[in-house]
Amino acid sequence: MGEGPPAPAGTREPEAARGPDAAAAAAAPRDESADRARIRAAIAAVADPEIPVLSIADLGILRALEFDARVEPADDRPSPPTDGRGHTERLAHGRQADADEALAPRVRVVITPTYSGCPAMETIRNDIARAARSAGAGRVDIDLSLQPAWTTDWMSAAGRAKLAEYGIAPPSGTAAARPAGPVGLGLAVKCPHCHSLRTRELSRFGSTSCKALHQCLECLEPFDYFKVH
């Protein structure tokens, strides 16, 4: 007996017709670890709005990221698209997509500002929430922690290298021990342009409060220096 005509283009075969393996894969639960890894990576990659070459993970202000049980999605997510007549379009994956949305992970993020009055924190909070939801999170809770206070010691080695490539001298040395301990000595600040150590401070405050304005005595170029604190 010959085979029947092929299915019309654009239609899907029933799961059973594609074999037991395909049907089992479609019915399998979502990989929760993959969901969490995707959300974690999206949050860690959020850029600092004042120094966009750095992520919040590079800067060290991302202090904790926790996942709770899956929850209903947040109410402030975008509304489903309409068909132009005011009717909501059906999601491409039907009931399965609805079920997946109802099982979105709940995320709690803890961030610490570089200093208590940092004007970028509200933007960072909004960017974290947006990145988490775009990666599949449901409810996103963001807590601001001021204790312990942020220190440049929390910056990653990759972040320091990115600063230098961007034209900002990274912190030299480490912060003083806390709450008490030896006082850190200031080291020579290397010019990020010609790498000379013959530099001088022009102003204790640069383009932002966390940076100082320096000048190289070799190439004469001014540059920002990310202060140790």
Backbone as a chain_set.jsonl record, in Angstrom:
{"seq": "MGEGPPAPAGTREPEAARGPDAAAAAAAPRDESADRARIRAAIAAVADPEIPVLSIADLGILRALEFDARVEPADDRPSPPTDGRGHTERLAHGRQADADEALAPRVRVVITPTYSGCPAMETIRNDIARAARSAGAGRVDIDLSLQPAWTTDWMSAAGRAKLAEYGIAPPSGTAAARPAGPVGLGLAVKCPHCHSLRTRELSRFGSTSCKALHQCLECLEPFDYFKVH", "coords": {"N": [[0.863, -1.193, 0.0], [0.618, 2.201, -0.893], [2.117, 5.249, 0.392], [0.338, 7.896, 2.029], [-0.649, 11.214, 0.893], [1.703, 13.92, 1.321], [1.827, 16.028, 4.249], [0.221, 19.225, 4.176], [2.114, 22.192, 3.454], [3.386, 24.122, 6.168], [1.853, 23.03, 8.201], [1.626, 21.134, 11.278], [2.718, 17.918, 12.255], [0.924, 15.469, 14.191], [2.04, 14.771, 17.561], [2.366, 12.012, 18.111], [2.694, 10.953, 15.568], [5.235, 11.697, 14.952], [6.816, 10.009, 16.295], [7.665, 8.183, 19.338], [9.785, 9.287, 20.811], [9.869, 12.023, 20.139], [7.351, 12.821, 21.018], [7.623, 12.344, 23.76], [9.638, 14.161, 24.38], [8.343, 16.58, 23.943], [6.481, 16.499, 25.947], [8.017, 16.579, 28.2], [9.14, 18.052, 31.312], [10.107, 21.506, 31.731], [13.556, 22.48, 31.634], [14.727, 23.397, 34.518], [17.196, 24.209, 35.559], [18.505, 25.185, 33.309], [16.862, 27.361, 32.699], [17.352, 28.993, 34.935], [20.1, 29.458, 34.684], [20.145, 30.936, 32.315], [18.727, 33.247, 33.061], [20.34, 34.162, 35.141], [22.717, 34.768, 33.747], [21.81, 36.82, 32.075], [21.171, 38.857, 33.909], [23.668, 39.309, 35.152], [25.033, 40.414, 33.022], [24.081, 42.981, 32.714], [24.733, 46.338, 31.971], [26.754, 48.906, 33.466], [25.432, 52.116, 33.667], [26.957, 54.452, 33.725], [29.545, 53.708, 33.116], [29.636, 52.085, 30.52], [31.143, 49.977, 29.483], [31.567, 48.2, 31.477], [30.041, 45.491, 33.218], [27.497, 44.895, 35.728], [28.347, 42.767, 37.193], [31.117, 42.73, 36.665], [31.786, 45.115, 37.947], [31.202, 44.528, 40.539], [28.967, 45.134, 42.018], [26.794, 43.509, 41.979], [25.578, 41.515, 44.29], [24.151, 39.283, 45.249], [22.065, 36.609, 44.051], [19.09, 35.031, 43.943], [16.816, 32.278, 43.635], [13.367, 31.565, 43.823], [10.407, 29.521, 44.292], [8.576, 28.708, 41.299], [6.419, 31.176, 39.926], [3.373, 33.059, 39.256], [3.5, 35.103, 36.32], [4.731, 38.533, 36.313], [2.536, 41.397, 36.592], [3.181, 43.618, 35.106], [4.258, 43.042, 32.644], [4.611, 43.219, 29.015], [1.558, 43.573, 27.126], [-0.256, 41.024, 25.289], [0.069, 40.861, 21.678], [-2.212, 42.42, 19.295], [-4.677, 41.815, 16.701], [-5.091, 43.991, 15.133], [-7.721, 44.67, 15.152], [-8.369, 44.922, 17.7], [-8.526, 42.481, 18.93], [-7.058, 39.999, 20.879], [-4.191, 38.212, 19.911], [-3.699, 34.689, 19.526], [-1.248, 32.862, 21.323], [1.667, 31.428, 19.814], [2.294, 28.826, 20.638], [0.095, 27.941, 21.938], [-1.734, 26.343, 24.529], [0.442, 25.245, 25.864], [2.36, 27.316, 25.948], [0.994, 29.118, 27.579], [0.998, 27.657, 29.958], [3.74, 27.512, 30.476], [4.359, 30.204, 30.987], [3.023, 30.58, 33.357], [4.67, 29.319, 35.076], [6.961, 30.747, 35.614], [10.233, 31.522, 36.864], [10.776, 32.969, 40.09], [12.722, 35.701, 41.074], [15.228, 36.997, 43.201], [17.257, 39.74, 43.648], [20.22, 41.159, 44.884], [21.824, 44.202, 45.236], [24.611, 46.438, 45.593], [25.377, 49.811, 45.907], [28.035, 51.801, 44.444], [28.541, 54.032, 45.913], [26.558, 55.604, 48.483], [24.904, 57.618, 47.449], [24.696, 57.19, 44.725], [23.641, 58.109, 41.534], [22.952, 56.384, 39.518], [21.66, 54.096, 40.309], [18.86, 53.686, 40.167], [18.392, 53.443, 37.44], [19.906, 51.138, 36.981], [18.472, 49.272, 38.511], [16.052, 49.177, 37.056], [17.028, 48.209, 34.612], [17.97, 45.691, 35.367], [15.575, 44.388, 36.108], [14.263, 44.404, 33.638], [16.017, 42.888, 32.035], [15.943, 40.416, 33.365], [13.257, 39.613, 33.078], [13.073, 39.491, 30.325], [14.622, 37.292, 29.916], [13.058, 35.299, 30.889], [12.137, 35.339, 33.531], [9.704, 35.536, 36.197], [8.329, 37.11, 38.675], [10.364, 39.771, 39.851], [12.38, 40.694, 42.391], [14.194, 43.328, 43.761], [16.702, 44.195, 45.893], [18.34, 46.736, 47.754], [21.422, 46.916, 49.212], [23.382, 48.309, 51.744], [25.279, 47.52, 53.492], [27.757, 45.089, 53.761], [29.718, 48.029, 52.929], [30.333, 48.969, 49.533], [33.397, 48.227, 47.845], [36.327, 48.924, 45.921], [37.814, 46.666, 45.818], [36.113, 44.635, 45.165], [35.847, 44.611, 42.461], [36.198, 42.828, 39.411], [39.019, 41.088, 37.902], [38.804, 41.025, 35.153], [37.097, 43.187, 34.779], [38.736, 45.337, 35.576], [40.658, 45.25, 33.564], [39.06, 45.876, 31.364], [38.389, 48.514, 31.995], [40.882, 49.828, 31.684], [41.308, 49.441, 28.922], [39.264, 50.98, 27.999], [40.078, 53.505, 28.522], [40.165, 54.48, 31.1], [41.91, 54.684, 34.073], [42.368, 51.871, 36.074], [41.607, 50.991, 39.558], [44.413, 51.323, 41.73], [46.16, 49.237, 43.826], [44.764, 48.128, 46.995], [41.799, 48.527, 49.049], [41.744, 49.921, 52.399], [41.903, 47.744, 55.255], [38.894, 46.576, 56.794], [36.759, 46.551, 59.73], [38.791, 47.965, 60.919], [42.281, 48.534, 60.59], [45.393, 48.311, 58.726], [46.358, 51.285, 56.985], [45.892, 51.828, 53.606], [48.44, 52.535, 51.203], [48.829, 55.055, 48.751], [49.383, 54.275, 45.374], [51.418, 54.809, 42.445], [49.669, 56.103, 39.664], [48.981, 54.578, 36.682], [49.173, 55.746, 33.364], [46.507, 55.252, 31.157], [46.823, 55.507, 28.463], [49.565, 55.801, 27.451], [50.87, 54.315, 29.279], [52.655, 55.281, 31.118], [54.116, 55.959, 34.346], [54.426, 58.442, 35.275], [52.45, 60.557, 36.324], [49.928, 62.908, 37.398], [47.57, 64.174, 39.805], [44.826, 66.091, 38.901], [42.288, 66.865, 39.756], [40.338, 65.868, 42.539], [37.872, 64.864, 42.023], [36.368, 63.477, 39.224], [34.693, 62.802, 36.175], [32.613, 61.463, 37.406], [31.666, 60.91, 40.864], [33.092, 58.736, 41.837], [35.451, 58.714, 40.499], [38.675, 60.218, 39.802], [40.352, 63.055, 38.341], [43.114, 62.882, 36.319], [46.393, 63.63, 34.925], [48.706, 62.749, 32.418], [52.202, 63.067, 32.515], [53.895, 62.464, 30.52], [52.66, 61.846, 27.925], [50.887, 63.876, 28.119], [48.151, 63.658, 28.14], [44.878, 64.007, 29.537], [43.064, 61.969, 31.921], [40.586, 59.785, 33.351], [40.623, 58.391, 36.63], [39.822, 55.565, 38.41], [39.057, 55.712, 41.618], [40.523, 54.2, 44.534], [38.586, 52.766, 46.993]], "CA": [[0.0, 0.0, 0.0], [1.421, 3.413, -0.987], [1.977, 6.228, 1.464], [-0.607, 8.962, 1.746], [-0.047, 12.475, 0.442], [2.416, 14.632, 2.393], [1.051, 17.064, 4.948], [0.369, 20.539, 3.544], [3.174, 23.033, 4.015], [2.968, 25.014, 7.246], [1.091, 22.333, 9.233], [2.434, 20.315, 12.159], [2.251, 16.561, 12.449], [0.643, 15.122, 15.584], [3.229, 14.316, 18.266], [2.497, 10.565, 17.981], [3.143, 10.641, 14.229], [6.662, 11.958, 14.859], [7.533, 9.0, 17.053], [7.548, 8.298, 20.792], [10.819, 10.159, 21.368], [9.457, 13.412, 19.954], [6.209, 13.071, 21.897], [8.123, 12.406, 25.137], [10.378, 15.416, 24.543], [7.378, 17.68, 24.03], [5.77, 16.417, 27.219], [8.971, 16.647, 29.311], [9.137, 19.325, 32.022], [11.15, 22.453, 31.355], [14.822, 22.343, 32.339], [14.775, 24.525, 35.441], [18.566, 24.685, 35.698], [18.801, 25.989, 32.125], [16.143, 28.624, 32.868], [18.045, 29.803, 35.93], [21.387, 29.868, 34.126], [19.889, 31.983, 31.337], [18.347, 34.458, 33.79], [21.53, 34.613, 35.87], [23.64, 35.373, 32.784], [21.23, 38.073, 31.594], [21.294, 39.858, 34.968], [25.084, 39.618, 35.339], [25.514, 41.165, 31.863], [23.547, 44.348, 32.702], [25.845, 47.293, 31.941], [26.719, 50.102, 34.304], [25.095, 53.204, 32.754], [27.989, 55.483, 33.729], [30.715, 53.127, 32.446], [28.94, 50.98, 29.833], [32.027, 48.853, 29.163], [31.536, 47.306, 32.622], [28.767, 44.931, 33.666], [27.361, 45.001, 37.183], [29.172, 41.695, 37.765], [32.487, 43.229, 36.598], [31.942, 46.183, 38.925], [31.091, 43.949, 41.867], [27.791, 45.62, 42.757], [25.837, 42.407, 42.038], [26.036, 40.808, 45.48], [23.464, 38.002, 45.434], [20.993, 36.309, 43.111], [18.423, 33.857, 44.491], [15.606, 31.845, 42.941], [12.318, 30.948, 44.625], [9.509, 28.673, 43.508], [7.985, 29.356, 40.12], [5.246, 31.966, 40.293], [2.671, 33.692, 38.149], [4.284, 36.207, 35.772], [4.4, 39.864, 36.821], [1.444, 42.057, 35.87], [3.645, 44.741, 34.303], [4.854, 42.613, 31.392], [3.865, 43.73, 27.866], [0.321, 42.894, 26.77], [-0.156, 40.258, 24.044], [-0.248, 41.66, 20.489], [-3.575, 42.327, 18.776], [-4.729, 41.572, 15.254], [-5.454, 45.223, 14.46], [-9.132, 44.956, 15.401], [-8.58, 44.929, 19.135], [-8.623, 41.117, 19.424], [-5.758, 39.46, 21.271], [-3.76, 37.058, 19.117], [-3.376, 33.465, 20.243], [0.168, 32.584, 21.318], [2.016, 30.424, 18.818], [2.331, 27.48, 21.178], [-1.182, 27.625, 22.568], [-1.836, 26.07, 25.958], [1.758, 24.978, 26.446], [2.973, 28.606, 26.243], [0.32, 29.656, 28.758], [1.466, 26.914, 31.123], [5.116, 27.897, 30.741], [4.361, 31.534, 31.583], [2.538, 30.47, 34.731], [5.716, 28.678, 35.865], [8.177, 31.55, 35.498], [10.967, 31.578, 38.127], [10.807, 34.213, 40.856], [14.128, 36.028, 41.279], [15.582, 38.065, 44.139], [18.587, 40.251, 43.332], [20.76, 42.109, 45.859], [22.877, 45.041, 44.664], [25.206, 47.423, 46.491], [25.887, 50.935, 45.108], [29.431, 52.162, 44.665], [28.42, 54.906, 47.085], [25.134, 55.637, 48.845], [24.129, 58.569, 46.646], [24.924, 56.953, 43.291], [22.418, 58.403, 40.775], [22.7, 55.371, 38.482], [21.057, 52.882, 40.847], [17.486, 53.488, 39.685], [18.518, 52.91, 36.077], [20.394, 49.762, 37.092], [17.353, 48.447, 38.976], [15.137, 48.982, 35.933], [17.683, 47.37, 33.609], [17.999, 44.326, 35.895], [14.225, 43.831, 35.997], [13.972, 44.198, 32.218], [16.832, 41.777, 31.547], [15.469, 39.172, 33.973], [11.976, 39.223, 32.482], [13.326, 39.103, 28.938], [15.23, 35.956, 29.949], [12.068, 34.315, 31.307], [11.761, 35.413, 34.937], [8.372, 36.029, 36.509], [8.481, 38.233, 39.589], [11.747, 40.147, 40.108], [12.536, 41.548, 43.567], [15.547, 43.89, 43.789], [17.0, 44.811, 47.185], [19.545, 47.561, 47.814], [22.125, 46.666, 50.469], [24.467, 49.253, 51.996], [26.22, 46.883, 54.41], [28.939, 45.954, 53.872], [29.845, 49.049, 51.892], [31.067, 48.541, 48.333], [34.808, 48.584, 47.744], [36.924, 48.602, 44.625], [38.358, 45.3, 45.901], [35.128, 43.711, 44.615], [35.896, 44.629, 41.0], [36.863, 41.648, 38.859], [40.217, 41.343, 37.108], [38.345, 41.334, 33.793], [36.565, 44.548, 34.806], [39.854, 46.271, 35.625], [41.255, 45.269, 32.224], [38.144, 46.598, 30.487], [38.536, 49.935, 32.297], [42.101, 50.327, 31.055], [41.089, 49.483, 27.477], [38.283, 52.033, 27.749], [40.723, 54.792, 28.744], [40.058, 54.863, 32.508], [42.882, 53.943, 34.87], [41.698, 51.085, 37.118], [42.129, 51.232, 40.91], [45.743, 50.782, 42.015], [46.208, 48.833, 45.211], [43.535, 47.652, 47.62], [41.254, 49.391, 50.08], [42.198, 49.625, 53.76], [41.155, 46.68, 55.919], [37.72, 47.06, 57.517], [36.491, 47.932, 60.09], [40.016, 48.626, 61.342], [43.429, 47.833, 60.041], [46.407, 49.199, 58.15], [45.912, 52.256, 55.992], [46.506, 51.557, 52.313], [49.241, 53.61, 50.63], [48.521, 55.346, 47.364], [50.405, 53.885, 44.413], [51.437, 55.624, 41.236], [48.583, 55.786, 38.74], [49.521, 54.395, 35.332], [48.393, 56.342, 32.279], [45.913, 54.195, 30.32], [47.121, 55.763, 27.051], [50.955, 55.466, 27.124], [51.315, 53.428, 30.345], [53.671, 55.904, 31.953], [53.774, 56.158, 35.744], [54.619, 59.867, 35.579], [51.127, 61.182, 36.239], [49.57, 63.755, 38.543], [46.143, 64.387, 40.006], [44.351, 67.451, 38.632], [41.106, 67.093, 40.592], [39.944, 64.668, 43.272], [36.613, 64.382, 41.444], [36.363, 63.507, 37.776], [33.379, 62.853, 35.532], [31.671, 61.008, 38.434], [32.266, 61.01, 42.195], [33.972, 57.602, 42.11], [36.671, 58.847, 39.71], [39.469, 61.443, 39.92], [40.902, 63.494, 37.057], [44.58, 62.881, 36.311], [47.052, 63.965, 33.663], [49.987, 62.092, 32.202], [53.28, 64.027, 32.289], [54.641, 62.031, 29.342], [51.882, 62.13, 26.711], [50.108, 65.08, 28.451], [46.714, 63.415, 28.01], [44.108, 63.852, 30.786], [42.314, 60.716, 31.978], [39.897, 59.468, 34.603], [41.188, 57.319, 37.447], [38.815, 55.003, 39.317], [39.704, 55.794, 42.932], [40.439, 53.088, 45.476], [37.805, 53.043, 48.2]], "C": [[0.897, 1.239, 0.0], [1.177, 4.346, 0.185], [0.993, 7.308, 1.048], [0.104, 10.229, 1.321], [0.653, 13.166, 1.605], [1.521, 15.691, 3.02], [1.267, 18.397, 4.265], [1.453, 21.338, 4.245], [2.601, 23.924, 5.105], [2.164, 24.337, 8.326], [2.03, 21.479, 10.039], [1.844, 18.915, 12.258], [1.865, 16.364, 13.909], [1.902, 14.577, 16.239], [3.443, 12.817, 18.068], [3.055, 10.188, 16.619], [4.635, 10.881, 14.072], [7.469, 11.007, 15.722], [7.444, 9.232, 18.538], [8.581, 9.229, 21.402], [10.419, 11.621, 21.276], [8.303, 13.752, 20.879], [6.664, 13.191, 23.344], [8.867, 13.701, 25.381], [9.432, 16.596, 24.702], [6.677, 17.696, 25.373], [6.688, 16.571, 28.421], [8.891, 18.0, 29.993], [10.272, 20.216, 31.557], [12.393, 22.223, 32.201], [15.009, 23.564, 33.227], [16.183, 25.078, 35.58], [18.964, 25.55, 34.506], [18.115, 27.343, 32.207], [16.903, 29.548, 33.809], [19.393, 30.297, 35.408], [21.205, 31.005, 33.129], [19.556, 33.303, 32.025], [19.553, 35.046, 34.519], [22.497, 35.337, 34.926], [23.121, 36.724, 32.295], [21.376, 39.181, 32.63], [22.752, 40.277, 35.129], [25.626, 40.495, 34.217], [24.973, 42.589, 31.793], [24.705, 45.341, 32.831], [25.648, 48.417, 32.943], [26.453, 51.293, 33.395], [26.145, 54.31, 32.691], [29.276, 55.02, 33.05], [30.219, 51.899, 31.69], [29.824, 49.809, 29.452], [32.044, 47.826, 30.289], [30.133, 46.775, 32.862], [28.691, 45.095, 35.178], [28.118, 43.885, 37.891], [30.64, 42.107, 37.76], [32.754, 44.225, 37.716], [31.85, 45.674, 40.359], [29.899, 44.438, 42.661], [26.67, 44.577, 42.776], [26.29, 41.477, 43.156], [25.385, 39.444, 45.673], [22.356, 37.866, 44.411], [20.38, 34.99, 43.559], [17.159, 33.562, 43.697], [14.65, 31.212, 43.94], [11.491, 30.042, 43.725], [8.946, 29.453, 42.322], [6.645, 29.992, 40.481], [4.548, 32.466, 39.031], [3.517, 34.853, 37.622], [3.807, 37.551, 36.305], [3.332, 40.529, 35.96], [1.93, 43.141, 34.927], [4.372, 44.315, 33.033], [4.02, 43.116, 30.222], [2.615, 42.91, 27.577], [0.511, 42.102, 25.48], [-0.508, 41.136, 22.85], [-1.686, 41.467, 20.041], [-3.525, 42.16, 17.264], [-5.12, 42.82, 14.48], [-6.905, 45.601, 14.654], [-9.443, 44.913, 16.888], [-8.682, 43.545, 19.732], [-7.231, 40.58, 19.732], [-5.417, 38.235, 20.442], [-3.463, 35.877, 20.026], [-1.873, 33.248, 20.185], [0.473, 31.405, 20.402], [1.957, 29.004, 19.362], [1.112, 27.149, 22.029], [-1.09, 27.407, 24.06], [-0.469, 25.831, 26.609], [2.456, 26.281, 26.807], [2.333, 29.231, 27.465], [0.822, 28.97, 30.02], [2.885, 27.306, 31.487], [5.179, 29.254, 31.427], [3.928, 31.473, 33.035], [3.569, 29.826, 35.644], [7.026, 29.433, 35.771], [8.893, 31.63, 36.839], [10.856, 32.961, 38.78], [12.254, 34.477, 41.268], [14.265, 37.148, 42.306], [17.03, 38.45, 43.869], [18.99, 41.255, 44.407], [21.901, 42.872, 45.201], [23.354, 46.04, 45.708], [25.765, 48.555, 45.648], [27.356, 51.204, 45.399], [29.558, 53.209, 45.772], [26.942, 55.202, 47.271], [24.301, 56.575, 47.983], [24.269, 58.373, 45.159], [23.645, 57.168, 42.494], [22.052, 57.342, 39.742], [21.902, 54.185, 38.99], [19.64, 52.633, 40.351], [17.493, 52.924, 38.261], [18.964, 51.458, 36.105], [19.281, 48.828, 37.545], [16.394, 48.143, 37.822], [15.732, 48.051, 34.88], [17.753, 45.915, 34.069], [16.633, 43.668, 35.734], [13.896, 43.515, 34.539], [14.744, 42.996, 31.678], [16.328, 40.44, 32.09], [14.182, 38.702, 33.325], [12.159, 38.812, 31.03], [13.916, 37.698, 28.861], [14.278, 34.89, 30.48], [11.672, 34.346, 32.757], [10.326, 35.904, 35.087], [8.489, 37.27, 37.37], [9.968, 38.482, 39.856], [11.774, 41.113, 41.283], [13.986, 42.008, 43.629], [15.74, 44.642, 45.092], [18.317, 45.567, 47.106], [20.181, 47.364, 49.184], [23.304, 47.636, 50.602], [25.524, 48.695, 52.939], [26.497, 45.445, 53.968], [29.025, 46.927, 52.71], [30.679, 48.516, 50.728], [32.51, 49.003, 48.402], [35.334, 48.2, 46.371], [37.584, 47.225, 44.633], [37.407, 44.284, 45.281], [35.137, 43.689, 43.09], [36.663, 43.404, 40.501], [38.112, 42.054, 38.085], [39.835, 41.696, 35.672], [37.807, 42.753, 33.721], [37.668, 45.581, 34.823], [40.527, 46.382, 34.251], [40.372, 46.039, 31.248], [38.224, 48.104, 30.723], [39.745, 50.521, 31.577], [41.94, 50.44, 29.54], [40.154, 50.617, 27.089], [38.881, 53.431, 27.941], [40.596, 55.326, 30.152], [41.053, 54.026, 33.297], [42.154, 53.188, 35.97], [42.297, 51.377, 38.488], [43.501, 50.587, 41.089], [45.817, 50.452, 43.496], [44.858, 48.351, 45.697], [43.08, 48.628, 48.679], [41.808, 48.991, 51.44], [41.336, 48.537, 54.363], [40.015, 47.279, 56.73], [37.301, 46.063, 58.581], [37.716, 48.677, 60.579], [41.184, 47.844, 60.777], [44.402, 48.809, 59.441], [45.813, 50.113, 57.087], [46.651, 51.978, 54.685], [47.268, 52.759, 51.791], [48.864, 53.801, 49.168], [49.684, 54.96, 46.461], [50.352, 54.811, 43.209], [50.336, 55.152, 40.292], [49.142, 55.718, 37.325], [48.595, 55.02, 34.294], [47.816, 55.232, 31.401], [46.226, 54.368, 28.834], [48.543, 55.323, 26.68], [51.603, 54.59, 28.181], [52.46, 53.995, 31.19], [53.168, 56.025, 33.39], [53.983, 57.607, 36.178], [53.297, 60.603, 35.336], [50.885, 62.038, 37.479], [48.062, 63.914, 38.603], [45.8, 65.854, 39.757], [43.177, 67.818, 39.525], [40.725, 65.789, 41.27], [38.663, 64.071, 42.725], [36.645, 64.569, 39.937], [34.953, 63.596, 37.227], [32.273, 62.328, 36.442], [32.402, 61.022, 39.772], [33.24, 59.883, 42.496], [35.287, 57.687, 41.339], [37.358, 60.182, 39.996], [40.03, 61.78, 38.542], [42.419, 63.599, 37.178], [45.085, 63.347, 34.952], [48.386, 63.244, 33.596], [51.041, 63.152, 31.884], [54.163, 63.638, 31.107], [53.88, 62.393, 28.066], [50.982, 63.35, 26.869], [48.603, 64.901, 28.326], [46.049, 63.374, 29.395], [43.362, 62.522, 30.758], [41.648, 60.574, 33.334], [40.624, 58.326, 35.302], [40.113, 56.855, 38.415], [39.452, 54.867, 40.69], [39.517, 54.526, 43.75], [39.591, 53.529, 46.67], [36.982, 51.797, 48.567]], "O": [[1.83, 1.326, 0.798], [0.166, 4.247, 0.879], [0.834, 7.597, -0.138], [1.331, 10.305, 1.382], [0.239, 13.014, 2.754], [0.581, 16.182, 2.395], [2.376, 18.685, 3.816], [1.686, 21.194, 5.445], [1.481, 24.421, 4.992], [1.806, 24.993, 9.304], [3.11, 21.126, 9.567], [0.627, 18.746, 12.336], [2.424, 17.026, 14.784], [2.746, 13.987, 15.564], [4.579, 12.382, 17.875], [3.805, 9.219, 16.505], [5.252, 10.332, 13.159], [8.68, 11.177, 15.866], [7.178, 10.352, 18.973], [8.301, 9.894, 22.4], [10.607, 12.379, 22.228], [8.267, 14.836, 21.46], [6.16, 14.037, 24.083], [8.754, 14.289, 26.456], [9.684, 17.502, 25.495], [6.318, 18.757, 25.886], [6.208, 16.682, 29.549], [8.605, 19.002, 29.337], [11.282, 19.732, 31.047], [12.292, 21.816, 33.358], [15.399, 24.633, 32.757], [16.357, 26.29, 35.707], [19.68, 26.538, 34.669], [18.7, 28.36, 31.835], [17.079, 30.732, 33.525], [19.779, 31.437, 35.668], [22.012, 31.935, 33.092], [20.045, 34.357, 31.619], [19.765, 36.259, 34.519], [23.031, 36.393, 35.268], [23.896, 37.664, 32.119], [21.672, 40.322, 32.276], [23.045, 41.468, 35.232], [26.579, 41.244, 34.43], [25.362, 43.342, 30.901], [25.558, 45.192, 33.706], [24.522, 48.825, 33.23], [27.185, 51.476, 32.423], [26.213, 55.034, 31.698], [30.01, 55.827, 32.479], [30.37, 50.778, 32.177], [29.309, 48.739, 29.126], [32.488, 46.697, 30.083], [29.152, 47.507, 32.728], [29.691, 45.395, 35.83], [28.491, 44.03, 39.055], [31.347, 41.866, 38.739], [33.807, 44.192, 38.353], [32.357, 46.309, 41.284], [29.819, 44.186, 43.864], [25.696, 44.739, 43.51], [27.263, 40.738, 43.002], [26.016, 38.536, 46.212], [21.78, 38.855, 43.958], [21.048, 33.956, 43.562], [16.518, 34.465, 43.16], [15.059, 30.426, 44.795], [11.821, 29.823, 42.56], [8.856, 30.68, 42.344], [5.85, 29.428, 41.234], [5.046, 32.323, 37.914], [4.187, 35.523, 38.407], [2.65, 37.706, 36.697], [3.23, 40.266, 34.762], [1.189, 43.556, 34.036], [5.037, 45.138, 32.403], [2.839, 43.414, 30.399], [2.61, 41.693, 27.762], [1.351, 42.465, 24.656], [-1.304, 42.065, 22.988], [-2.312, 40.459, 20.372], [-2.483, 42.337, 16.633], [-5.448, 42.733, 13.296], [-7.293, 46.73, 14.356], [-10.604, 44.873, 17.297], [-8.906, 43.422, 20.936], [-6.324, 40.705, 18.909], [-6.238, 37.331, 20.284], [-3.026, 36.052, 21.163], [-1.267, 33.423, 19.128], [-0.347, 30.503, 20.234], [1.609, 28.076, 18.632], [1.119, 26.162, 22.765], [-0.453, 28.18, 24.774], [-0.26, 26.179, 27.771], [3.086, 26.363, 27.861], [3.025, 29.81, 28.302], [1.046, 29.625, 31.038], [3.213, 27.425, 32.668], [5.969, 29.441, 32.352], [4.422, 32.242, 33.86], [3.375, 29.784, 36.859], [8.095, 28.827, 35.842], [8.235, 31.791, 37.867], [10.845, 33.985, 38.096], [12.935, 33.575, 41.756], [13.514, 38.123, 42.282], [17.919, 37.599, 43.861], [18.19, 42.106, 44.796], [22.834, 42.27, 44.671], [22.598, 46.438, 46.595], [26.562, 48.297, 44.746], [27.856, 50.871, 46.473], [30.565, 53.259, 46.478], [26.156, 55.069, 46.332], [23.105, 56.345, 47.806], [23.991, 59.294, 44.39], [22.652, 56.484, 42.742], [20.971, 57.39, 39.155], [21.498, 53.339, 38.194], [19.257, 51.484, 40.135], [16.702, 52.042, 37.925], [18.46, 50.637, 35.339], [19.152, 47.718, 37.028], [15.976, 47.0, 37.635], [15.031, 47.207, 34.322], [17.612, 45.003, 33.254], [16.538, 42.527, 35.28], [13.314, 42.471, 34.245], [14.187, 42.178, 30.945], [16.289, 39.447, 31.363], [14.029, 37.512, 33.048], [11.489, 37.898, 30.55], [13.734, 36.996, 27.866], [14.63, 33.711, 30.525], [10.935, 33.466, 33.202], [9.799, 36.598, 34.217], [8.723, 38.364, 36.857], [10.737, 37.543, 40.06], [11.253, 42.224, 41.188], [14.904, 41.191, 43.56], [15.033, 45.611, 45.369], [19.278, 45.115, 46.484], [19.544, 47.619, 50.206], [24.118, 47.765, 49.689], [26.554, 49.331, 53.161], [25.561, 44.66, 53.818], [28.474, 46.681, 51.637], [31.601, 47.723, 50.913], [32.803, 50.06, 48.962], [34.84, 47.264, 45.742], [37.882, 46.675, 43.572], [37.83, 43.189, 44.909], [34.494, 42.83, 42.486], [37.657, 42.997, 41.102], [38.253, 43.203, 37.666], [40.458, 42.555, 35.049], [38.024, 43.453, 32.732], [37.557, 46.607, 34.152], [40.915, 47.471, 33.829], [40.878, 46.773, 30.4], [38.139, 48.888, 29.777], [39.654, 51.572, 30.942], [42.384, 51.419, 28.939], [40.24, 51.152, 25.984], [38.263, 54.428, 27.565], [40.883, 56.498, 30.395], [41.045, 52.799, 33.205], [41.396, 53.792, 36.729], [43.383, 51.95, 38.574], [43.729, 49.456, 40.658], [45.559, 51.316, 44.334], [43.923, 48.186, 44.913], [43.858, 49.454, 49.156], [42.283, 47.87, 51.622], [40.16, 48.416, 54.02], [40.153, 48.366, 57.29], [37.458, 44.858, 58.387], [37.694, 49.906, 60.652], [41.084, 46.644, 60.519], [44.259, 50.018, 59.624], [44.875, 49.74, 56.381], [47.88, 51.901, 54.66], [46.799, 53.89, 51.919], [48.612, 52.837, 48.445], [50.836, 55.281, 46.751], [49.361, 55.506, 42.987], [50.103, 53.952, 40.142], [49.709, 56.691, 36.829], [47.378, 54.841, 34.347], [48.557, 54.36, 30.948], [45.932, 53.482, 28.032], [48.73, 54.57, 25.724], [52.746, 54.163, 28.02], [53.147, 53.253, 31.892], [51.97, 56.173, 33.634], [53.739, 57.949, 37.335], [53.076, 61.188, 34.275], [51.575, 61.891, 38.487], [47.367, 63.805, 37.592], [46.414, 66.749, 40.337], [43.081, 68.951, 39.996], [40.78, 64.725, 40.653], [38.393, 62.889, 42.94], [36.91, 65.661, 39.435], [34.121, 64.353, 37.728], [31.113, 62.702, 36.274], [33.628, 61.134, 39.807], [34.131, 60.05, 43.328], [36.151, 56.826, 41.504], [36.709, 61.154, 40.382], [40.166, 60.906, 37.685], [42.938, 64.317, 38.033], [44.336, 63.447, 33.979], [49.103, 63.141, 34.591], [50.795, 64.041, 31.068], [55.068, 64.382, 30.731], [54.379, 63.146, 27.23], [50.383, 63.816, 25.9], [47.855, 65.876, 28.397], [46.594, 62.776, 30.323], [43.06, 62.005, 29.683], [42.082, 61.158, 34.328], [41.165, 57.423, 34.663], [39.553, 57.661, 39.158], [40.298, 53.998, 40.899], [38.482, 53.865, 43.667], [39.867, 54.561, 47.281], [36.248, 51.81, 49.555]]}, "num_chains": 1, "name": "protein.A"}
